[in-house]
Amino acid sequence: MTIRHVVTWKLAAEDAAERGAQAVEVARRLNALDGVVPQLLSISAGANTAYPETNWDVTLVADFASIAAIEAYQVHPAHAEIAAYIRSVVASRVAVDFEV
């Protein structure tokens, strides 16, 4: 069983250019976890490229072997460091985890 973890963030900055730059940075930091966090089977994060006035700003799609693997990822020091940055720029978060 593989669990797909999908998270999307709306960033807090009111200026679209600032939000865009922060979204690129969030995605860059998340993608850098590939090969660092052993529980990750795959990871892909990207900044929104269309309709910034209505779309959310950045999305993560990551695959894990189990819910326990997601929980281990969430407390991994490299993820914790990135999560702190994300919390500093985010307004809203939505997530879903499902079997693939």
Buried (B, 14 or more C-beta within 10 A) or exposed (E): EEBBBEBBBBBBBEEEEEBBBBBBBBBEBBEBBEEEBEBBEEBEBBBBEEEBEEEBBBBBBBBBEEEEBBEBBEEBEEBEEBBEBBEEBBEEEEEEEEEE
